[in-house]
């Protein structure tokens, strides 16, 4: 995030992935390399473009681009406007190729085996190395769009406190952020289908994803020994290309330590309908983590002791039913202090805990209030589309979502 390690909550790194689709049909359109070259104004293929305080970069597949803060931002204030303006600029370039950006965590009818095209340029060897091992023309690789929230730490003590708090908050994220109810044109019955495919995309190497919830680890050398070394052993056992070995980004848990940038990167947030909503969810997650780090509701030792298996069980329940997921884990509820008292569902807990901890700027308040009142984006999409829409019905709903991305509006039934 920075050449100088930032202290806890001294900065925020935000990365938002968006699909590129045909402006008329909304089918995926693999032109990310072409639009990045258009933006650069040159003839060479490029993988990054700086658009003021926002940067654009390539990803694994050619129908996906990432917009991110160009370095750590000191706060969430003003970021929504910057991301929205940059997305409008990108959309203008895409329009020349008959394309536009589409939000949400998964394309609702993409067939990745038929449509996915891997990025072929400078980073191509890395992506091809992944593809040889895991077949990246699948939903867990080629069809998922997320928001990554990077929270910094300055030293090992701060890492321990931050990592423990993040683990506790991860099961709540789908109830706030699920936006992927449809896969290949059908409702899956789960609100967060992206997490469902994400958890199994590297099944050949169980060490890469673990239980998705990271284990409780508070020392950097222990993290390297228990997380990175097993991943490398499994990759070597499969004959992985050297490009994949010794890399922190092969760790595919829902939150990963990035010691190269001295940050914990939270990866479980589905992309929302617009940047204002992406940032509202990120600010809500950050506020919950900060309240736990500061021990407002519970002691660090109790947070660190939360069992990984129990947190994972809560996560999968949240991915299925969001805010309606029942909560019977009294020890986990107790970590949220008075907000856990009497909470029967994740929605009950979130309504209290987010209200107490949210410290985002005013422009992010309405989006998070909508989530707490009307449900995550998946619930709102289903309320409009219904459980079994045809292609035209899906195209109408997701076309509206494309407009919300440009306008920065909250999607409401």
C-alpha positions as CSV (number, residue, x, y, z in Angstrom):
1,X,0.0,0.0,0.0
2,X,2.9,2.4,0.7
3,X,6.7,2.4,0.8
4,X,6.3,3.3,4.5
5,X,4.1,1.0,6.6
6,X,1.0,2.8,7.7
7,X,-0.4,2.3,11.1
8,X,-3.8,0.8,11.8
9,X,-6.6,2.6,9.9
10,X,-4.2,5.3,8.7
11,X,-5.1,4.4,5.1
12,X,-7.4,2.3,2.9
13,X,-6.7,0.5,-0.3
14,X,-9.8,-0.2,-2.4
15,X,-9.9,-2.4,-5.5
16,X,-13.2,-2.8,-7.4
17,X,-13.6,-5.3,-10.3
18,X,-16.1,-4.8,-13.1
19,X,-17.2,-6.8,-16.1
20,X,-17.0,-5.6,-19.7
21,X,-20.1,-6.5,-21.6
22,X,-21.6,-5.8,-25.0
23,X,-23.6,-2.6,-24.7
24,X,-26.6,-4.2,-26.5
25,X,-26.7,-7.8,-25.5
26,X,-24.8,-7.6,-22.1
27,X,-22.9,-10.7,-23.1
28,X,-19.2,-10.6,-21.9
29,X,-16.9,-8.8,-24.3
30,X,-13.1,-9.6,-24.1
31,X,-11.7,-6.2,-24.9
32,X,-9.9,-5.2,-21.7
33,X,-6.5,-5.1,-23.4
34,X,-7.8,-3.0,-26.2
35,X,-9.4,-0.4,-24.0
36,X,-6.2,-0.1,-21.8
37,X,-4.2,0.5,-24.9
38,X,-6.7,3.1,-26.0
39,X,-6.4,4.8,-22.7
40,X,-2.6,4.9,-22.9
41,X,-2.7,6.5,-26.3
42,X,0.1,4.3,-27.7
43,X,0.5,1.2,-29.7
44,X,2.0,-1.1,-27.0
45,X,-0.1,-3.4,-24.9
46,X,-0.3,-2.1,-21.3
47,X,-1.5,-3.6,-18.0
48,X,-2.2,-0.4,-16.0
49,X,-3.4,3.1,-16.6
50,X,-3.5,6.0,-14.1
51,X,-6.7,8.0,-14.3
52,X,-5.9,10.6,-11.6
53,X,-6.4,9.2,-8.1
54,X,-7.9,6.0,-9.6
55,X,-5.9,3.4,-11.5
56,X,-7.1,0.8,-13.9
57,X,-5.5,-2.6,-14.3
58,X,-6.0,-5.9,-16.0
59,X,-7.0,-9.2,-14.4
60,X,-7.0,-12.9,-15.3
61,X,-9.6,-12.6,-18.1
62,X,-10.1,-10.2,-21.0
63,X,-13.7,-9.2,-20.0
64,X,-12.6,-7.8,-16.6
65,X,-10.9,-4.6,-15.4
66,X,-10.1,-3.5,-11.9
67,X,-10.4,0.1,-10.7
68,X,-8.4,0.9,-7.6
69,X,-7.1,3.7,-5.4
70,X,-3.8,4.9,-6.8
71,X,-2.1,4.3,-3.6
72,X,-3.6,4.3,-0.1
73,X,-6.4,6.8,0.6
74,X,-6.4,8.5,4.0
75,X,-10.2,8.1,4.4
76,X,-13.3,7.1,2.5
77,X,-14.4,10.7,2.0
78,X,-14.6,11.7,-1.7
79,X,-13.7,8.2,-3.0
80,X,-17.1,7.5,-4.3
81,X,-17.1,10.5,-6.6
82,X,-13.6,9.7,-7.8
83,X,-14.4,6.1,-8.6
84,X,-17.7,7.1,-10.3
85,X,-16.0,9.7,-12.5
86,X,-13.3,7.2,-13.4
87,X,-15.9,4.5,-14.3
88,X,-17.7,7.1,-16.5
89,X,-14.4,7.8,-18.3
90,X,-13.8,4.1,-18.8
91,X,-17.3,3.6,-20.1
92,X,-16.8,6.4,-22.6
93,X,-13.7,4.6,-24.0
94,X,-15.6,1.3,-24.0
95,X,-18.6,2.8,-25.8
96,X,-16.3,3.3,-28.9
97,X,-16.1,-0.5,-29.0
98,X,-19.8,-1.2,-28.4
99,X,-19.1,-2.1,-24.8
100,X,-19.9,-1.0,-21.2
101,X,-19.2,-1.9,-17.6
102,X,-21.6,-4.2,-15.7
103,X,-21.5,-4.5,-11.9
104,X,-22.3,-7.3,-9.4
105,X,-20.3,-10.3,-8.2
106,X,-20.9,-12.6,-11.2
107,X,-22.2,-12.4,-14.7
108,X,-25.7,-13.8,-14.5
109,X,-25.6,-16.0,-17.7
110,X,-22.0,-16.3,-18.7
111,X,-20.7,-19.7,-19.9
112,X,-17.0,-19.5,-18.9
113,X,-16.0,-22.7,-20.7
114,X,-17.1,-21.1,-24.0
115,X,-16.6,-17.4,-23.4
116,X,-13.5,-16.9,-21.2
117,X,-10.3,-15.7,-22.7
118,X,-7.2,-15.3,-20.6
119,X,-5.1,-12.2,-20.5
120,X,-2.4,-12.9,-23.1
121,X,0.2,-10.1,-22.6
122,X,3.0,-9.5,-20.0
123,X,1.3,-11.3,-17.1
124,X,0.1,-14.0,-19.4
125,X,2.6,-16.7,-18.2
126,X,1.3,-16.5,-14.7
127,X,-2.3,-16.8,-15.8
128,X,-1.4,-19.7,-18.1
129,X,0.4,-21.4,-15.2
130,X,-2.8,-21.2,-13.1
131,X,-4.9,-22.4,-16.1
132,X,-2.7,-25.5,-16.5
133,X,-3.3,-26.5,-12.9
134,X,-6.9,-25.5,-12.3
135,X,-8.6,-24.9,-15.6
136,X,-9.4,-21.2,-15.3
137,X,-12.3,-21.3,-17.7
138,X,-14.7,-21.9,-14.8
139,X,-16.9,-19.7,-12.7
140,X,-14.5,-19.7,-9.7
141,X,-11.8,-18.1,-11.9
142,X,-13.3,-16.5,-15.0
143,X,-16.6,-15.2,-13.6
144,X,-16.3,-13.4,-10.3
145,X,-16.0,-9.8,-9.5
146,X,-15.1,-8.6,-6.0
147,X,-14.1,-5.6,-3.9
148,X,-10.8,-5.9,-2.0
149,X,-10.4,-3.9,1.1
150,X,-6.8,-3.4,2.2
151,X,-6.2,-2.4,5.8
152,X,-2.7,-1.6,6.9
153,X,-0.6,-2.6,9.9
154,X,2.8,-1.1,10.9
155,X,4.3,-4.0,12.9
156,X,3.7,-7.5,14.2
157,X,1.6,-6.4,17.2
158,X,-0.8,-4.4,14.9
159,X,-1.0,-7.4,12.5
160,X,-2.0,-9.7,15.3
161,X,-4.8,-7.3,16.5
162,X,-6.0,-6.6,12.9
163,X,-6.0,-10.3,11.8
164,X,-7.9,-11.5,14.8
165,X,-10.6,-8.8,14.3
166,X,-10.9,-9.5,10.6
167,X,-11.5,-13.2,11.2
168,X,-14.4,-12.4,13.5
169,X,-16.0,-10.0,10.9
170,X,-15.7,-12.2,7.8
171,X,-18.9,-14.2,8.4
172,X,-20.9,-11.0,8.3
173,X,-19.8,-9.9,4.9
174,X,-22.2,-11.9,2.7
175,X,-25.1,-10.5,4.6
176,X,-24.0,-7.0,3.6
177,X,-22.5,-7.6,0.2
178,X,-24.0,-10.7,-1.6
179,X,-24.8,-9.7,-5.2
180,X,-24.5,-12.9,-7.1
181,X,-27.8,-14.8,-7.0
182,X,-27.8,-16.1,-10.7
183,X,-25.4,-18.4,-12.4
184,X,-25.8,-19.5,-16.1
185,X,-29.2,-17.9,-16.2
186,X,-30.7,-19.6,-13.1
187,X,-31.1,-18.6,-9.5
188,X,-28.8,-20.9,-7.4
189,X,-30.8,-20.7,-4.2
190,X,-27.8,-18.9,-2.5
191,X,-27.5,-15.1,-2.3
192,X,-23.7,-15.2,-2.6
193,X,-22.9,-17.7,-5.4
194,X,-19.5,-16.1,-5.9
195,X,-18.2,-17.3,-2.6
196,X,-19.6,-20.8,-3.4
197,X,-17.5,-21.1,-6.5
198,X,-14.6,-19.2,-5.0
199,X,-14.2,-21.8,-2.2
200,X,-13.6,-24.7,-4.5
201,X,-11.7,-23.2,-7.5
202,X,-8.4,-24.6,-6.3
203,X,-9.6,-27.9,-4.8
204,X,-6.4,-29.6,-6.1
205,X,-4.4,-27.6,-3.5
206,X,-6.4,-27.4,-0.3
207,X,-3.8,-25.2,1.4
208,X,-4.5,-22.3,-1.0
209,X,-8.0,-21.6,0.3
210,X,-8.0,-23.6,3.6
211,X,-11.4,-23.0,5.2
212,X,-11.7,-19.6,3.5
213,X,-11.7,-18.2,7.1
214,X,-8.0,-17.9,7.9
215,X,-6.7,-19.7,11.0
216,X,-5.8,-17.7,14.1
217,X,-2.2,-16.6,13.6
218,X,-0.6,-13.6,15.3
219,X,3.1,-13.9,14.3
220,X,4.5,-13.1,10.9
221,X,7.0,-16.0,10.9
222,X,4.2,-18.4,12.0
223,X,2.0,-17.1,9.2
224,X,4.7,-17.8,6.7
225,X,5.3,-21.3,8.1
226,X,1.7,-22.3,8.4
227,X,0.2,-20.6,5.3
228,X,2.8,-19.9,2.6
229,X,5.0,-23.0,3.0
230,X,2.2,-25.6,2.7
231,X,0.9,-23.8,-0.4
232,X,4.3,-23.9,-2.0
233,X,4.7,-27.6,-1.1
234,X,1.3,-28.5,-2.7
235,X,2.1,-26.4,-5.8
236,X,5.4,-28.1,-6.2
237,X,3.8,-31.5,-5.8
238,X,1.6,-30.7,-8.8
239,X,4.5,-29.5,-10.9
240,X,3.5,-25.9,-10.8
241,X,5.4,-23.3,-12.8
242,X,8.1,-21.4,-10.9
243,X,6.1,-18.2,-11.4
244,X,3.6,-19.4,-8.8
245,X,6.1,-20.3,-6.1
246,X,7.0,-18.0,-3.2
247,X,4.1,-15.6,-4.0
248,X,1.9,-14.2,-1.3
249,X,-1.0,-13.9,-3.8
250,X,-1.4,-17.6,-4.2
251,X,-3.0,-17.5,-0.7
252,X,-6.7,-17.5,-1.6
253,X,-8.4,-17.2,1.7
254,X,-11.2,-14.7,2.4
255,X,-8.6,-12.4,4.0
256,X,-4.9,-12.7,3.3
257,X,-1.8,-11.1,4.8
258,X,0.1,-9.0,2.2
259,X,3.5,-8.5,4.0
260,X,4.8,-7.0,0.7
261,X,2.4,-4.1,1.3
262,X,2.0,-4.5,5.1
263,X,-1.8,-4.9,4.9
264,X,-4.5,-7.5,5.4
265,X,-6.6,-7.8,2.2
266,X,-10.2,-8.7,2.7
267,X,-11.5,-10.5,-0.4
268,X,-15.1,-11.6,0.4
269,X,-17.0,-8.5,-0.7
270,X,-19.1,-9.0,-3.9
271,X,-19.0,-6.0,-6.2
272,X,-22.1,-3.8,-5.7
273,X,-24.2,-1.8,-8.1
274,X,-22.0,1.3,-8.1
275,X,-18.9,2.6,-6.4
276,X,-20.9,4.5,-3.7
277,X,-22.4,1.2,-2.6
278,X,-19.0,-0.7,-2.9
279,X,-17.4,1.9,-0.6
280,X,-20.4,1.9,1.8
281,X,-20.0,-1.8,2.3
282,X,-16.2,-1.4,2.6
283,X,-16.6,1.4,5.2
284,X,-19.1,-0.7,7.2
285,X,-16.7,-3.7,7.2
286,X,-13.8,-1.4,8.2
287,X,-15.9,0.1,11.0
288,X,-16.7,-3.3,12.4
289,X,-13.1,-4.4,12.3
290,X,-11.9,-1.2,13.9
291,X,-14.4,-1.5,16.8
292,X,-13.0,-5.0,17.5
293,X,-9.4,-3.9,17.1
294,X,-10.0,-1.1,19.6
295,X,-11.6,-3.7,22.0
296,X,-14.8,-1.6,22.3
297,X,-16.9,-4.8,22.4
298,X,-14.6,-7.6,23.4
299,X,-11.0,-8.4,24.4
300,X,-8.4,-9.3,21.7
301,X,-7.7,-12.6,23.4
302,X,-11.3,-13.7,23.0
303,X,-11.4,-12.6,19.4
304,X,-8.2,-14.6,18.7
305,X,-9.7,-17.7,20.3
306,X,-12.7,-17.8,17.9
307,X,-12.6,-21.3,16.3
308,X,-12.0,-21.3,12.5
309,X,-14.5,-24.1,11.9
310,X,-17.3,-22.2,13.7
311,X,-16.6,-19.0,11.8
312,X,-16.6,-20.9,8.5
313,X,-20.0,-22.5,9.3
314,X,-21.4,-19.0,10.0
315,X,-19.9,-17.8,6.7
316,X,-21.6,-20.5,4.6
317,X,-24.9,-19.8,6.3
318,X,-24.6,-16.1,5.5
319,X,-23.7,-16.9,1.9
320,X,-26.9,-18.9,1.5
321,X,-29.4,-16.6,3.2
322,X,-27.7,-13.4,4.0
323,X,-29.2,-11.3,6.8
324,X,-31.8,-14.0,7.5
325,X,-29.2,-16.5,8.5
326,X,-29.9,-17.7,12.1
327,X,-27.2,-17.2,14.8
328,X,-26.9,-19.7,17.6
329,X,-23.3,-19.2,18.4
330,X,-23.4,-17.3,21.7
331,X,-19.6,-17.1,22.0
332,X,-19.3,-15.4,18.7
333,X,-22.2,-13.0,19.4
334,X,-20.6,-12.1,22.7
335,X,-17.6,-10.7,20.8
336,X,-19.9,-7.9,19.6
337,X,-20.8,-6.9,23.2
338,X,-24.3,-5.6,23.8
339,X,-25.1,-5.8,20.0
340,X,-25.1,-9.6,20.2
341,X,-27.5,-9.8,23.1
342,X,-30.7,-11.3,21.9
343,X,-29.7,-11.3,18.2
344,X,-31.4,-14.1,16.4
345,X,-30.2,-13.4,12.9
346,X,-27.2,-11.8,11.2
347,X,-29.5,-9.0,10.3
348,X,-30.3,-8.3,13.9
349,X,-26.6,-8.1,14.8
350,X,-25.7,-6.0,11.8
351,X,-28.4,-3.4,12.4
352,X,-27.0,-2.7,15.9
353,X,-23.3,-3.2,15.3
354,X,-23.0,-1.2,12.0
355,X,-25.0,1.7,13.5
356,X,-22.6,1.8,16.4
357,X,-19.4,1.5,14.4
358,X,-20.0,3.1,11.0
359,X,-17.9,6.2,10.5
360,X,-18.0,6.6,6.7
361,X,-18.7,10.0,5.1
362,X,-22.3,11.2,4.7
363,X,-22.5,10.1,1.0
364,X,-22.1,6.5,2.1
365,X,-24.9,6.5,4.8
366,X,-27.9,6.1,2.5
367,X,-26.4,3.0,0.7
368,X,-25.6,1.2,3.9
369,X,-29.0,2.1,5.4
370,X,-30.6,0.5,2.3
371,X,-28.7,-2.7,2.8
372,X,-29.7,-2.9,6.5
373,X,-33.3,-2.1,5.8
374,X,-34.0,-3.8,2.4
375,X,-31.3,-6.5,2.3
376,X,-28.1,-7.1,0.3
377,X,-28.1,-6.5,-3.5
378,X,-28.9,-10.1,-4.2
379,X,-32.2,-9.8,-2.3
380,X,-33.1,-6.6,-4.2
381,X,-32.2,-8.2,-7.5
382,X,-34.4,-11.2,-6.8
383,X,-37.2,-8.9,-5.7
384,X,-37.3,-7.3,-9.1
385,X,-36.3,-10.3,-11.3
386,X,-38.2,-13.0,-9.5
387,X,-36.8,-16.5,-8.9
388,X,-37.0,-17.8,-12.5
389,X,-36.6,-14.9,-15.0
390,X,-36.0,-15.6,-18.7
391,X,-33.1,-14.0,-20.5
392,X,-35.0,-10.9,-21.5
393,X,-36.0,-10.4,-17.8
394,X,-32.5,-10.8,-16.6
395,X,-31.2,-8.5,-19.4
396,X,-33.7,-5.8,-18.2
397,X,-32.6,-6.0,-14.6
398,X,-28.9,-6.1,-15.3
399,X,-29.2,-3.3,-17.9
400,X,-30.7,-1.2,-15.1
401,X,-27.8,-2.1,-12.9
402,X,-25.4,-0.9,-15.6
403,X,-27.1,2.5,-15.4
404,X,-26.8,2.5,-11.7
405,X,-23.0,2.0,-12.0
406,X,-22.7,5.1,-14.1
407,X,-25.1,7.2,-12.1
408,X,-23.9,6.2,-8.7
409,X,-27.4,5.3,-7.6
410,X,-28.6,2.7,-5.1
411,X,-30.6,-0.1,-6.6
412,X,-34.0,-0.4,-4.9
413,X,-37.0,-2.7,-5.7
